[in-house]
Amino acid sequence: MITRRGTLGLLAGSTGAVFLPHIRRAGAATTTLRIGWQKNGVIALAKSQGALEALLKDRGIEVKWSEFSSGPPLLEALGAGALDIGPTGDVPPLFAQAAGGNLRYVGTYKAAAGGSAILVQKDSPLKTLEDLKGKKVAFKRGSSAHNVTVKALRKAGLTLSDITPVDLAPPDAAAAFRSGSIDAWSIWDPYFAVAEKEPTTRVLSTAEGIVDPWSYFLANGDFVEANPDLVPLILKELANVGAKAQANIDATAKSLAAITGVPEDVTKVSLTRPGADLGRVSLVPDEAIAYQQALADEFYDLKIVPKKLKVTDIVWRPKAS
């Protein structure tokens, strides 16, 4: 039987160190779709069901998967041409664009805002966001948790300079949180759902009412240019997988539990948070671009990203037929 503490250890074993396919020659139509994925959401379900393999089989396209524990290393690989497409939260694309990565926003999905949180130990003296002042707060720099932390601090009248940020990937942050070497941990599901169930964990604040939970599918620029017809097909299939999963949450929780090693009851918590909808996958709407541009401007003003970004420069949309 896998305990919740054991599950955090299981998740901690996924460091994001993966063997990646070779970088593809620019302009080449693909015979292999290389997907970066994390152990959650609709992309994990699609992988387990072989949905994209079935979709692309008649086109002679093989699907290969590379697992990551967070968005920043996934987008680094994607921007370098070692991956074709993958999902991430809102902040990683900003750093990837600033670094000159060859990538494009191609789709969106929206998670539950309550699926991210800042956690403390149950016996911690920290009771409010204001109490984070002067404390060690762990989050993965350049991840969606970075944004949650910035905006949660702002709500409390604080900035990053008022805390000691500790840059840790989720598996390492989970270990640090258990050991007490950090005061608080900003994290997303399924790590949040697992830690939340621990009797020693207390939720200081969720991200609900603090962030608008846009997430994105990004693709390598050369891949999109050479295979513009594939992206809408992939997104449509992911939306189909998500809609079917959303219609039967009990079965979906069981499936995701088998994929992630996270207990079924914990998985169901993340799937039933207010606003959660696995089928909400689409091309990039204007409101998502506006949100992302505002975030890019904010992070530039705060000197978190090193340059001014124009998000529309790397947004891809299919040409009108």
For each residue, the residues with C-beta under 8 A, 3 or more apart:
1:
2: 6 7 10 261 263
3: 6 7
4: 7 8 194 197 198 263 266
5: 8 9 178 198
6: 2 3 9 10
7: 2 3 4 10 11 194 261 262 263 266
8: 4 5 11 12 174 175 178 191 194 195 198
9: 5 6 12 13
10: 2 6 7 13 14 261
11: 7 8 14 39 69 170 171 174 190 191 194 260 261 262
12: 8 9 171 172 174 175
13: 9 10 171
14: 10 11 39 67 69 171
15: 69 169 171
16: 67 68 69 70 73 74 169
17:
18: 66 67 68
19: 66
20: 34 66 77 82 83
21: 24 32 34 64 66 82 83
22: 82
23: 80 81 82
24: 21 28 30 34 81 84 222 223
25: 28
26: 81 222 226
27: 222 225 226
28: 24 25 226
29: 226 227
30: 24 33 61 84 223 226 227 230
31: 60 61 62
32: 21 61 62 63 64
33: 30 52 56 61 62 63 64 84 85 230 234
34: 20 21 24 64 66 82 83 84 85
35: 43 47 52 63 64 65 66 83 84 85 86
36: 65 66 67 68 74 77 78 83 85 86 87
37: 43 44 47 65 66 67 68 86 87
38: 41 43 44 67 68 69 70 71 74 87
39: 11 14 44 67 190 259 260
40: 43 44 189 190 256 260 270
41: 38 44 45 87 109 111 278
42: 45 46 109 238 241 242 245 278 279 281
43: 35 37 38 40 46 47 86 87 238
44: 37 38 39 40 41 47 48 256 259 260
45: 41 42 48 49 51 241 242 245 252 255 256 259 278
46: 42 43 49 51 52 237 238 241
47: 35 37 43 44 50 52 65 259
48: 44 45 255 258 259
49: 45 46 241
50: 47 53 54
51: 45 46 54 55 237 238 240 241
52: 33 35 46 47 55 56 63 234 237 238
53: 50 56 57 62 63
54: 50 51 57
55: 51 52 233 234 237
56: 33 52 53 59 61 62 63 230
57: 53 54 60 61
58:
59: 56
60: 31 57
61: 30 31 32 33 56 57 230
62: 31 32 33 53 56
63: 32 33 35 52 53 56
64: 21 32 33 34 35
65: 35 36 37 47
66: 18 19 20 21 34 35 36 37 77 83
67: 14 16 18 36 37 38 39
68: 16 18 36 37 38 71 73 74 77 86
69: 11 14 15 16 38 73 169 170 171
70: 16 38 73 74 92 140 143 169 170
71: 38 68 74 75 87 88 89 91 92 142 143 144
72: 75 76 92 95 96 140 141 142 143
73: 16 68 69 70 76 77
74: 16 36 38 68 70 71 77 78 83 86 88 92
75: 71 72 78 79 86 88 92 93 95 96 101 103 218
76: 72 73 79 80 96 99 101
77: 20 36 66 68 73 74 80 82 83
78: 36 74 75 81 82 83 84 85 86 96 101 103 218 219 220
79: 75 76 96 99 100 101 102 103 220
80: 23 76 77 101 102
81: 23 24 26 78 102 220 222
82: 20 21 22 23 34 77 78
83: 20 21 34 35 36 66 74 77 78 86 220
84: 24 30 33 34 35 78 219 220 223
85: 33 34 35 36 78 106 217 218 219 220 223 231 234
86: 35 36 37 43 68 74 75 78 83 217 218
87: 36 37 38 41 43 71 109 215 216 217 218
88: 71 74 75 92 93 144 215 216 218
89: 71 92 143 144 145 147 188 215 216
90: 93 94 144 147 211 214 215 216 291 292 295
91: 71 94 95 142 143 144 146 147 295 299
92: 70 71 72 74 75 88 89 95 96 142 143 144
93: 75 88 90 96 97 103 105 216 218 292 314
94: 90 91 97 98 142 292 295 296 299 305 309
95: 72 75 91 92 98 99 142 305
96: 72 75 76 78 79 92 93 99 101 103 218
97: 93 94 100 101 103 296 309 311 313 314
98: 94 95 305 306 307 309
99: 76 79 95 96
100: 79 97
101: 75 76 78 79 80 96 97
102: 79 80 81 220 221 222
103: 75 78 79 93 96 97 218 219 220 221 314
104: 218 219 220 221 224 314 315 316
105: 93 108 216 217 218 284 289 292 311 314 315 316
106: 85 217 218 219 224 231 235 283 284 316
107: 216 217 231 235 238 281 282 283 284
108: 105 214 215 216 217 281 282 283 284 285 288
109: 41 42 87 215 216 217 238 242 280 281 282
110: 213 214 215 275 277 280
111: 41 115 116 188 189 213 215 275 276
112: 115 189 208 213 270 273 274 275 276
113: 116 206 207 208 209 210 211 212 213 274 275
114: 117 206 207 208 273 274 275
115: 111 112 188 189 192 193 207 213 270 273 276
116: 111 113 144 145 148 186 187 188 189 192 206 207 211 213
117: 114 148 186 187 192 196 203 204 205 206 207
118: 129 132 137 148 149 152 184 185 186 203 204 205
119: 177 184 185 186 187 192 195 196 201 202 203 204
120: 124 126 183 184 185 201 202 204
121: 124 177 180 200 201 202
122: 199 200 201 202
123: 200
124: 120 121 183 184 202
125: 131
126: 120 131 132 135 183 184 204
127: 131 204
128: 131 156 204
129: 118 132 152 153 155 156 158 204 205
130: 133 156 157 158
131: 125 126 127 128 135
132: 118 126 129 135 137 152 153 156 158 162 163 183 184 204
133: 130 158 162 163
134: 162 163 164
135: 126 131 132 163 164 183 184
136: 163 164 166 181 182 183 184
137: 118 132 149 163 164 165 166 182 183 184 185 186
138: 165 166 167 168 173 176 177 182 184 185 186
139: 143 145 146 148 149 165 166 167 168 173 185 186 187
140: 70 72 143 145 146 167 168 169 170 173
141: 72 146 165 167
142: 71 72 91 92 94 95 146
143: 70 71 72 89 91 92 139 140 146 188
144: 71 88 89 90 91 92 116 147 148 188 211 215
145: 89 116 139 140 148 149 186 187 188
146: 91 139 140 141 142 143 149 150 186 304
147: 89 90 91 144 150 151 211 295 299
148: 116 117 118 139 144 145 151 152 186 188 207 210 211
149: 118 137 139 145 146 152 153 160 165 186
150: 146 147 153 154 159 160 298 299 302 304
151: 147 148 154 155 207 210 211
152: 118 129 132 148 149 155 156 186 205 207 210
153: 129 132 149 150 156 158 159 160 162 163
154: 150 151 157 158 159
155: 129 151 152 210
156: 128 129 130 132 152 153
157: 130 154
158: 129 130 132 133 153 154 162 163
159: 150 153 154 162 302
160: 149 150 153 163 165 302 304
161:
162: 132 133 134 153 158 159
163: 132 133 134 135 136 137 153 158 160
164: 134 135 136 137
165: 137 138 139 141 149 160
166: 136 137 138 139 173 176 182
167: 138 139 140 141
168: 138 139 140 172 173 176 182
169: 15 16 69 70 140 172 173
170: 11 69 70 140 173 174 187 191
171: 11 12 13 14 15 69 174 175
172: 12 168 169 175 176
173: 138 139 140 166 168 169 170 176 177 182 185 187 191
174: 8 11 12 170 171 177 178 185 191 195
175: 8 12 171 172 178 179
176: 138 166 168 172 173 179 181 182 185
177: 119 121 138 173 174 180 182 185 195
178: 5 8 174 175
179: 175 176
180: 121 177
181: 136 176
182: 136 137 138 166 168 173 176 177 185
183: 120 124 126 132 135 136 137
184: 118 119 120 124 126 132 135 136 137 138 204
185: 118 119 120 137 138 139 173 174 176 177 182 195
186: 116 117 118 119 137 138 139 145 146 148 149 152
187: 116 117 119 139 145 170 173 191 192 195
188: 89 111 115 116 143 144 145 148 191 192
189: 40 111 112 115 116 192 193 270 273
190: 11 39 40 193 194 260 262 266 267 270
191: 8 11 170 173 174 187 188 194 195
192: 115 116 117 119 187 188 189 195 196 270
193: 115 189 190 196 197 262 266 267 269 270
194: 4 7 8 11 190 191 197 198 262 266
195: 8 119 174 177 185 187 191 192 198 201
196: 117 119 192 193 201 203 269
197: 4 193 194 201 263 265 266 269
198: 4 5 8 194 195 201
199: 122
200: 121 122 123
201: 119 120 121 122 195 196 197 198
202: 119 120 121 122 124
203: 117 118 119 196 206
204: 117 118 119 120 126 127 128 129 132 184
205: 117 118 129 152 210
206: 113 114 116 117 203 210
207: 113 114 115 116 117 148 151 152 210 211 213
208: 112 113 114 274
209: 113
210: 113 148 151 152 155 205 206 207
211: 90 113 116 144 147 148 151 207
212: 113 291
213: 110 111 112 113 115 116 207 275
214: 90 108 110 288 291 292
215: 87 88 89 90 108 109 110 111 144
216: 87 88 89 90 93 105 107 108 109 284 288 292
217: 85 86 87 105 106 107 108 109 235 238 281
218: 75 78 85 86 87 88 93 96 103 104 105 106
219: 78 84 85 103 104 106 223 224 231 316
220: 78 79 81 83 84 85 102 103 104 223 224
221: 102 103 104 224 225 314
222: 24 26 27 81 102 225 226
223: 24 30 84 85 219 220 226 227
224: 104 106 219 220 221 227 228 231 316
225: 27 221 222 228
226: 26 27 28 29 30 222 223
227: 29 30 223 224 230 231
228: 224 225 231 318 319
229: 232 233
230: 30 33 56 61 227 233 234
231: 85 106 107 219 224 227 228 234 235 316 318
232: 229 235 236 283 318
233: 55 229 230 236 237
234: 33 52 55 85 230 231 237 238
235: 106 107 217 231 232 238 239 281 282 283
236: 232 233 239 240
237: 46 51 52 55 233 234 240 241
238: 42 43 46 51 52 107 109 217 234 235 241 242 281
239: 235 236 242 243 279 280 281 282
240: 51 236 237 243 244 279
241: 42 45 46 49 51 237 238 244 245 278
242: 42 45 109 238 239 245 246 277 278 279 280 281
243: 239 240 246 247 278 279
244: 240 241 247 248 279
245: 42 45 241 242 248 249 251 252 255 278 279
246: 242 243 249 252 277 278 279
247: 243 244
248: 244 245 251 252
249: 245 246 252 253 268 271 272
250: 253 254 268
251: 245 248 254 255
252: 45 245 246 248 249 255 256 271 278
253: 249 250 256 257 264 265 267 268 271
254: 250 251 257 258 264
255: 45 48 245 251 252 258 259
256: 40 44 45 252 253 259 260 262 267 271
257: 253 254 260 261 262 263 264 266 267
258: 48 254 255
259: 39 44 45 47 48 255 256
260: 11 39 40 44 190 256 257 267
261: 2 7 10 11 257
262: 7 11 190 193 194 256 257 266 267
263: 2 4 7 197 257 266 267
264: 253 254 257 267 268
265: 197 253 268 269
266: 4 7 190 193 194 197 257 262 263 269 270
267: 190 193 253 256 257 260 262 263 264 270 271
268: 249 250 253 264 265 271 272
269: 193 196 197 265 266 272 273
270: 40 112 115 189 190 192 193 266 267 273 276
271: 249 252 253 256 267 268 276 278
272: 249 268 269 276
273: 112 114 115 189 269 270 276
274: 112 113 114 208
275: 110 111 112 113 114 213
276: 111 112 115 270 271 272 273
277: 110 242 246 280
278: 41 42 45 241 242 243 245 246 252 271
279: 42 239 240 242 243 244 245 246
280: 109 110 239 242 277
281: 42 107 108 109 217 235 238 239 242
282: 107 108 109 235 239 285
283: 106 107 108 232 235 317 318
284: 105 106 107 108 216 288 289 315 316 317
285: 108 282 288 289
286: 289 290
287: 290 291
288: 108 214 216 284 285 291 292
289: 105 284 285 286 292 293 311 312 315
290: 286 287 293 294
291: 90 212 214 287 288 294 295
292: 90 93 94 105 214 216 288 289 295 296 311
293: 289 290 296 297 309 310 311 312
294: 290 291 297 298
295: 90 91 94 147 291 292 298 299
296: 94 97 292 293 299 300 305 308 309 311
297: 293 294 300 301 308
298: 150 294 295 301 302
299: 91 94 147 150 295 296 302 304 305
300: 296 297 303 304 305 307 308 309
301: 297 298
302: 150 159 160 298 299
303: 300 306
304: 146 150 160 299 300
305: 94 95 98 296 299 300 309
306: 98 303
307: 98 300
308: 296 297 300
309: 94 97 98 293 296 300 305 313
310: 293 313
311: 97 105 289 292 293 296 314 315
312: 289 293 315
313: 97 309 310
314: 93 97 103 104 105 221 311
315: 104 105 284 289 311 312
316: 104 105 106 219 224 231 284
317: 283 284
318: 228 231 232 283
319: 228
320:
321:
